[in-house]
């Protein structure tokens, strides 16, 4: 068992980055509480990972859920990864509802768990790792408010870290900004849209972005960052691994 993380919570654990992170944690002996809306997909993860994975089919953006799970399971690590595919269209073809989609899931769920971590609170030495996006650094013109929603996640990390220090909580907050990758559902949707915009097929588009970050590479790097108390507060994720920002 990981000496640091006996129990962890992973949101968006049914597929992509979340599933890979849950698998990497279970492999170290960490008990993982995996949260996602799709109960069937979560059961499939449980079948693959075994008793070390506890599925919770629920809305990760539910603030009461976040507080209840933290109180019940006392996790030492939160990996906040849940999100929905953005509506892929140029800004003038968006509605406010499609433009703001990621604010209501991606950002809201990070807000819910971050505030719960400070209020309940998590134990000193705990880690809250939020998954933002490389779109924050370069923009994302076909995905509405996706980049700005992910930028808010980056700001939340800074706000929470300051409040943890002010209150003497001893909770460490980290944000990672992974690049677009075909290894996730959201990445596949984005790649298809941007490839069409450039008039190339998705394989050619991906070939122009090598090396590509895989979910397994990302999971390994995330665990290394989470376990190292000297790690930087922010990282950019590429096929070459995680590089500190700033």
Rosetta blueprint (number, residue, H / E / L):
1 X L
2 X L
3 X L
4 X L
5 X L
6 X L
7 X E
8 X E
9 X E
10 X E
11 X E
12 X L
13 X L
14 X L
15 X L
16 X H
17 X H
18 X H
19 X H
20 X H
21 X H
22 X H
23 X H
24 X H
25 X H
26 X H
27 X H
28 X L
29 X L
30 X L
31 X E
32 X E
33 X E
34 X E
35 X E
36 X E
37 X L
38 X L
39 X H
40 X H
41 X H
42 X H
43 X H
44 X H
45 X H
46 X H
47 X H
48 X H
49 X H
50 X H
51 X H
52 X H
53 X E
54 X E
55 X E
56 X E
57 X E
58 X L
59 X L
60 X L
61 X L
62 X L
63 X H
64 X H
65 X H
66 X H
67 X H
68 X H
69 X H
70 X H
71 X H
72 X H
73 X H
74 X L
75 X L
76 X L
77 X E
78 X E
79 X E
80 X E
81 X L
82 X L
83 X L
84 X L
85 X L
86 X L
87 X L
88 X L
89 X E
90 X L
91 X H
92 X H
93 X H
94 X L
95 X L
96 X H
97 X H
98 X H
99 X H
100 X L
101 X H
102 X H
103 X H
104 X H
105 X H
106 X H
107 X H
108 X H
109 X H
110 X H
111 X H
112 X H
113 X H
114 X H
115 X H
116 X H
117 X H
118 X H
119 X H
120 X H
121 X L
122 X L
123 X L
124 X L
125 X L
126 X L
127 X E
128 X E
129 X E
130 X E
131 X E
132 X L
133 X L
134 X L
135 X H
136 X H
137 X H
138 X H
139 X L
140 X L
141 X L
142 X L
143 X E
144 X L
145 X L
146 X H
147 X H
148 X H
149 X H
150 X H
151 X H
152 X H
153 X H
154 X H
155 X H
156 X H
157 X H
158 X H
159 X H
160 X H
161 X H
162 X H
163 X H
164 X H
165 X H
166 X H
167 X H
168 X L
169 X L
170 X L
171 X L
172 X E
173 X E
174 X E
175 X E
176 X E
177 X E
178 X E
179 X L
180 X L
181 X L
182 X L
183 X L
184 X L
185 X H
186 X H
187 X H
188 X H
189 X H
190 X H
191 X H
192 X H
193 X H
194 X H
195 X H
196 X H
197 X H
198 X H
199 X L
200 X L
201 X L
202 X H
203 X H
204 X H
205 X H
206 X H
207 X H
208 X L
209 X L
210 X L
211 X L
212 X L
213 X L
214 X L
215 X H
216 X H
217 X H
218 X H
219 X H
220 X H
221 X H
222 X H
223 X H
224 X H
225 X H
226 X H
227 X H
228 X L
229 X L
230 X L
231 X L
232 X L
233 X L
234 X E
235 X E
236 X E
237 X E
238 X E
239 X L
240 X L
241 X E
242 X E
243 X E
244 X E
245 X L
246 X L
